[in-house]
Amino acid sequence: MEWWSGHIVAPALPLLGAALGIALLWAKPQWFKIWALVVFALTGLVVTVPSWMAESPLTISYFLRHLILAAGFLTILGHHPDKDTSISLCLTLLFAGLGLGVLAGQDRESSIFLSGIFGLLILAFMRYRRQEWEIPWKAISLLTVGLFSLLVSLTVSEPVRIIMLIIPLAMVWPLLPVQGVFVASVSCLPGTLPPFFAVLLPSLGFHGIINLLPVIPEGVFYLLWMIAIASALYGSLLALSQDSMDLLLAYAHMALGSIIWWYVSVTHSIEPGAVVYLGGLTLVICGLLVASQHLRARFGHLDLTISHGLAHIMPWFSMLFLLFITAAVGLPIFTLFSAFMEMMLGLSSTGAGTLIIILLTWLMASWYFPRLMQQVLFGRLSPSFKASHDLHLDERVSLILLLILLVMIGSAPSHWFLAADTAVATAQSSFGILQDTLWKR
């Protein structure tokens, strides 16, 4: 029952929900929103109840499923219907179903579902981007390369297959030089998609690396270590120079997410602190992107260099935005900084230069996040901010629940994030002996 619900029913429900929404509710965005919320809630029950009844041990993929479903539910809850609502909700459901398929599948099944995500992303970039954006050809080109890599991985033997899989994983959990897919996904698509992708895509990349850890050779770990350090610095510098909130958040996610890549490449393992850090980072960026969507719905595209003073007219928004910024820079009650310190203190040894770069990445985040808050909330009210209503009730509830979820993840027992999936445990025992042989041929 548990296997059937988690591997078949859970991925199928959002896909079926999208199909029914298109057929019955396309012209009724408010009802489509309610329907999408019901689908996400029902899918969450399908994932949770059988595991709870079977008293199954918690696994990382189980946590990631709930993280994705919670993010989908809350981003939809906080979305105020507009002309893009139907298409964004439909795509959110489709991506959620395919994402759950990636987490539920094993080996080649996951690659097939991830190929579906890449193909759907190409279609979304071509047809359903925001009106002010040109077609992101760079992201489409990278997705084509990633799609080709995934298809090749279905047909080749183990050593080549590992390399072919790491390429698309570095696109969804962004690293240089293929970060363009993630950046475009959270900055140029409409509606609920950007904040949802801030959680979905890194979660899928994280899950993929967990499955590959037993068979990644030492040389590839060293290469990933160097790329992660470069990505952290590159993302931080670009985040400091952005005038668009969405692009700033995309590069901030890249910079801070690269710390997990670095940690995994150094330790060759996944510890509870890394899982908590991933959950905290994705939810913080998700919440800030939801806030960005609220501003865009009211004022259009914002230039951070000339957009100031929102605290004068939107007190609810300002208070919640301030809490997300403090969560991003390390307020102890939230998850991110405590998980970061747990990862750093858990390292047995690392080079002083590398540690300085990682700490510098964090310090730069402590600069551009407060600067973002200062630019948007304080100062003289900008002429572009005409008198507007504050957040609606559902928008406030969505952001508050995201903050509560951040606190809950940080206070959860560490053993919730420790158990490896059965497939990973099997891979570790199967490939641990053969790894050196495979890579010394």
C-alpha positions in Angstrom: 0.0 0.0 0.0 2.8 2.4 1.0 4.8 1.7 -2.2 1.7 2.0 -4.4 0.6 5.4 -2.9 4.1 6.9 -2.9 5.3 5.7 -6.3 2.1 5.6 -8.4 -0.8 7.6 -6.9 1.2 10.6 -5.6 2.9 11.5 -9.0 -0.4 10.7 -10.8 -2.7 13.0 -8.8 -1.1 16.4 -9.8 -1.0 15.2 -13.4 -4.6 14.2 -13.3 -5.5 17.4 -11.5 -3.9 19.5 -14.2 -5.8 17.6 -16.9 -9.1 18.1 -15.1 -8.3 21.8 -14.4 -7.7 22.4 -18.1 -10.9 20.7 -19.1 -13.2 22.2 -16.5 -11.8 25.3 -14.9 -9.6 27.0 -17.4 -11.8 30.1 -17.7 -12.4 30.2 -13.9 -9.0 31.1 -12.3 -10.4 31.5 -8.7 -11.9 28.0 -8.9 -8.8 26.6 -10.6 -6.8 27.9 -7.6 -9.1 26.2 -5.1 -8.9 23.0 -7.2 -5.1 23.1 -7.2 -5.0 23.6 -3.4 -7.2 20.5 -3.0 -5.0 18.5 -5.3 -1.8 19.4 -3.4 -3.5 18.7 0.0 -4.9 15.3 -1.2 -1.5 14.4 -2.6 0.1 15.2 0.7 -2.3 12.9 2.5 -1.6 10.1 0.0 2.1 10.5 0.7 1.7 10.8 4.5 -1.0 8.5 5.7 0.3 5.1 4.3 3.8 5.8 5.7 2.4 6.7 9.0 0.2 3.6 9.2 3.1 1.4 8.2 5.4 3.1 10.7 8.0 3.4 8.1 11.3 5.1 8.9 11.6 8.6 7.7 13.9 9.1 4.7 15.4 12.1 2.9 13.2 11.5 -0.2 10.2 11.4 2.1 11.2 14.8 3.5 11.8 16.2 0.0 8.3 15.1 -1.1 6.7 16.9 1.8 8.9 20.0 1.2 7.8 20.2 -2.5 4.1 19.6 -1.7 4.2 22.2 1.1 5.9 24.7 -1.1 3.4 24.1 -3.9 0.4 24.5 -1.6 1.6 27.7 0.0 2.7 29.4 -3.2 -0.7 28.7 -4.7 -2.4 29.8 -1.5 -0.6 33.2 -1.7 -1.3 33.7 -5.4 -3.8 36.4 -6.3 -5.7 35.3 -9.5 -4.8 37.2 -12.6 -4.7 36.6 -16.4 -1.7 34.1 -16.0 -3.3 32.1 -13.2 -4.7 29.2 -15.2 -1.5 28.5 -17.1 0.8 28.9 -14.1 -1.4 26.7 -11.9 -1.6 24.1 -14.7 2.2 24.1 -15.1 2.7 24.0 -11.3 0.6 20.8 -11.1 2.4 19.2 -14.0 5.9 20.0 -12.7 4.8 18.8 -9.2 3.7 15.4 -10.6 6.8 15.0 -12.6 9.0 16.0 -9.7 7.3 13.5 -7.4 7.9 10.9 -10.1 11.7 11.8 -10.0 11.7 11.2 -6.2 9.7 8.0 -6.4 11.5 6.5 -9.4 14.7 4.5 -9.2 17.6 4.8 -11.5 16.4 5.2 -15.1 12.8 6.0 -14.1 14.0 9.1 -12.4 15.9 10.2 -15.5 12.8 9.7 -17.6 10.7 12.0 -15.3 13.5 14.6 -15.1 13.6 14.5 -19.0 9.9 15.3 -18.9 10.6 18.3 -16.6 13.3 19.6 -19.0 11.0 19.2 -22.0 8.1 21.0 -20.3 10.5 23.8 -19.2 11.5 24.3 -22.8 7.9 24.7 -23.8 7.2 27.0 -20.9 10.1 29.3 -21.9 9.0 29.3 -25.5 5.3 30.1 -24.9 4.5 31.2 -21.3 7.3 33.5 -20.1 6.5 37.0 -18.7 5.7 39.6 -21.4 8.7 41.8 -20.5 11.2 38.9 -21.1 12.7 37.9 -24.3 12.9 34.1 -25.1 15.7 32.8 -22.8 17.6 31.1 -25.6 20.6 30.4 -23.3 18.4 28.5 -20.9 16.7 26.6 -23.7 20.1 25.6 -25.1 21.2 24.4 -21.7 18.0 22.4 -21.3 18.5 20.8 -24.7 22.0 19.7 -23.5 20.6 18.4 -20.3 17.8 16.6 -22.1 20.4 15.0 -24.4 22.6 14.0 -21.3 19.6 12.4 -19.6 18.7 10.4 -22.7 22.3 9.3 -23.2 22.4 8.2 -19.5 19.6 5.7 -20.3 21.7 3.8 -22.8 25.3 3.9 -21.6 27.2 1.9 -18.9 28.0 3.1 -15.4 31.1 5.4 -15.7 29.8 7.5 -18.6 26.3 7.5 -17.1 27.5 9.2 -13.9 29.0 12.1 -15.8 25.9 12.4 -18.0 23.7 12.6 -14.9 25.8 15.2 -13.0 25.3 17.7 -15.9 21.5 18.1 -15.6 21.7 17.9 -11.8 24.0 20.9 -11.9 21.4 22.7 -13.9 18.5 22.3 -11.4 20.7 22.7 -8.4 22.7 25.5 -10.0 26.4 25.5 -10.5 28.7 27.2 -13.0 28.5 27.2 -16.0 25.0 25.9 -16.4 23.2 28.0 -13.8 21.1 29.7 -16.6 18.3 27.1 -16.4 17.7 27.8 -12.7 18.1 31.6 -13.1 15.6 31.8 -15.9 13.2 29.4 -14.1 12.8 31.7 -11.1 12.9 35.0 -12.9 11.1 34.9 -16.3 8.1 32.6 -15.8 4.7 33.8 -14.6 2.6 33.3 -11.5 3.3 30.6 -9.0 6.2 29.0 -11.0 9.2 31.0 -9.8 8.7 30.4 -6.0 7.8 26.8 -6.6 10.9 26.2 -8.7 13.0 27.7 -5.9 12.1 24.6 -3.9 11.4 21.9 -6.6 14.5 22.2 -8.7 17.2 22.2 -6.0 15.3 19.4 -4.2 15.5 17.2 -7.3 19.2 18.0 -7.8 19.9 17.2 -4.1 18.0 13.9 -4.5 19.9 13.0 -7.6 23.3 13.6 -6.0 22.3 11.4 -3.0 21.7 8.5 -5.4 25.0 9.1 -7.2 27.2 9.5 -4.1 28.3 5.9 -3.8 29.7 5.8 -7.3 31.1 9.3 -7.8 34.9 8.9 -8.1 37.4 11.0 -6.1 38.5 13.0 -9.2 34.9 14.1 -9.9 34.5 15.1 -6.2 37.6 17.3 -6.5 36.2 18.9 -9.7 32.8 19.6 -8.0 34.7 21.1 -5.1 36.4 23.6 -7.3 33.2 24.4 -9.3 31.2 24.9 -6.1 33.7 27.4 -4.7 33.7 29.3 -8.0 29.9 29.2 -8.1 29.6 30.6 -4.6 31.8 33.6 -5.3 30.2 34.1 -8.8 26.7 34.0 -7.5 27.5 36.3 -4.5 29.1 38.9 -6.8 26.2 38.9 -9.2 23.6 39.1 -6.4 25.4 42.2 -5.2 25.1 43.9 -8.6 21.4 43.1 -9.5 18.7 45.8 -9.9 15.9 43.1 -10.2 14.7 41.4 -7.0 14.1 38.1 -8.8 17.5 37.9 -10.3 19.1 38.9 -7.0 17.3 36.0 -5.3 18.2 33.6 -8.1 21.9 34.3 -7.7 21.7 34.4 -3.9 20.2 30.9 -4.1 23.0 29.8 -6.4 25.7 31.2 -4.1 24.3 29.8 -0.9 23.3 26.5 -2.5 26.8 26.0 -3.8 27.8 25.7 -0.1 26.0 22.4 0.0 27.7 21.2 -3.2 31.0 22.1 -1.6 30.1 20.3 1.6 29.1 17.1 -0.2 32.2 17.1 -2.3 34.4 17.5 0.8 32.6 14.9 3.1 31.3 12.5 0.3 28.2 12.1 2.4 24.9 13.7 3.3 24.5 14.7 7.0 21.3 16.0 8.7 22.7 19.6 8.7 22.9 19.6 4.9 19.3 18.5 4.5 18.1 21.1 7.0 20.1 23.7 5.3 18.7 22.8 1.9 15.1 23.0 3.3 15.8 26.3 5.0 17.4 27.9 2.0 14.8 26.9 -0.5 11.9 28.0 1.7 13.6 31.4 2.4 14.1 32.1 -1.3 10.6 30.8 -2.0 9.1 33.2 0.5 11.0 36.2 -0.8 9.9 35.3 -4.4 6.3 35.0 -3.3 6.7 38.5 -1.8 8.2 39.7 -5.1 5.2 38.3 -6.9 2.9 40.3 -4.7 4.8 43.5 -5.5 4.8 42.8 -9.2 1.0 42.2 -9.2 0.6 45.7 -7.7 3.3 47.8 -9.2 4.7 45.9 -12.2 8.5 45.3 -12.6 10.5 47.0 -9.9 13.9 48.6 -10.3 15.6 48.3 -6.9 17.6 51.4 -7.5 14.6 53.7 -7.5 11.9 51.7 -5.6 11.8 52.6 -1.9 9.5 53.3 1.0 7.0 50.4 0.9 6.9 50.4 4.7 4.8 53.6 4.5 1.9 52.0 2.7 2.2 48.2 3.2 2.9 47.4 6.9 1.8 43.8 6.7 4.1 43.2 3.8 6.9 45.0 5.4 6.8 43.0 8.6 6.7 39.7 6.8 9.4 40.7 4.3 11.6 41.8 7.3 11.2 38.4 8.9 12.2 36.6 5.7 15.3 38.8 5.4 16.3 38.1 9.0 15.7 34.3 8.4 18.0 34.6 5.3 20.9 36.3 7.3 20.7 34.0 10.3 18.2 34.9 13.0 18.6 31.9 15.4 14.9 31.0 15.6 14.9 30.1 11.9 16.7 27.3 10.2 19.4 28.6 7.8 22.2 29.8 10.0 22.0 27.0 12.6 22.2 24.4 9.8 25.1 26.3 8.2 27.0 26.2 11.5 26.2 22.5 12.0 27.7 21.8 8.6 30.8 23.9 9.4 31.4 22.4 12.8 30.9 18.9 11.5 33.9 19.1 9.1 36.9 17.2 10.4 39.3 19.2 8.3 39.4 21.6 5.4 41.8 24.1 3.9 41.9 27.6 5.5 41.6 29.3 2.1 38.4 27.3 1.2 36.9 28.0 4.6 37.6 31.7 4.1 35.8 31.7 0.7 32.7 29.9 2.2 32.6 32.4 5.1 33.0 35.3 2.7 30.0 33.9 0.7 27.9 34.0 3.9 29.2 37.5 4.8 28.2 38.8 1.3 24.7 37.3 1.8 24.6 39.3 5.1 25.2 42.4 2.9 22.9 42.0 -0.1 19.9 40.7 1.9 19.7 43.6 4.3 20.5 46.0 1.4 17.5 44.5 -0.4 15.3 45.1 2.7 16.6 48.7 3.0 16.0 49.5 -0.7 12.4 48.1 -0.8 11.0 49.1 2.6 12.7 52.2 3.8 13.5 55.7 2.6 11.3 58.3 0.9 8.3 56.7 -0.8 9.0 56.3 -4.5 6.6 57.8 -7.1 6.3 54.3 -8.6 4.6 53.1 -5.4 1.2 54.6 -5.8 -1.3 54.1 -3.0 -2.1 50.4 -2.9 -3.8 47.9 -0.6 -1.7 45.8 1.7 -1.5 42.0 1.5 -4.8 40.1 1.2 -5.6 37.6 3.9 -4.6 34.5 1.8 -1.3 36.3 0.9 -0.5 37.0 4.5 -1.4 33.4 5.6 0.8 32.0 2.9 3.9 33.9 4.1 3.2 33.3 7.8 2.9 29.5 7.2 6.2 29.5 5.2 7.8 31.2 8.2 6.3 28.6 10.6 7.5 25.8 8.4 11.0 27.3 8.5 10.9 27.2 12.3 9.6 23.6 12.3 12.3 22.3 10.1 15.0 23.8 12.3 13.5 22.3 15.4 12.8 18.8 14.0 14.8 15.9 15.4 18.0 15.2 13.4 17.1 11.5 12.8 14.3 12.7 10.5 17.0 13.7 8.0 19.5 10.9 8.5 18.0 7.7 7.0 19.0 6.9 3.5 16.5 5.6 1.0 16.5 1.9 0.4 17.8 2.4 -3.2 20.7 4.5 -1.9 21.6 2.0 0.8 21.6 -0.8 -1.8 23.7 1.2 -4.1 26.3 1.9 -1.4 26.7 -1.8 -0.7 26.7 -2.8 -4.3 29.1 -0.2 -5.7 31.4 0.4 -2.7 33.6 -2.5 -3.7 33.5 -1.9 -7.4 34.0 1.8 -7.5 37.8 1.8 -7.8 37.7 -0.9 -10.4 35.2 1.0 -12.6 37.3 4.2 -12.6 40.8 2.7 -13.0 40.0 0.9 -16.2 
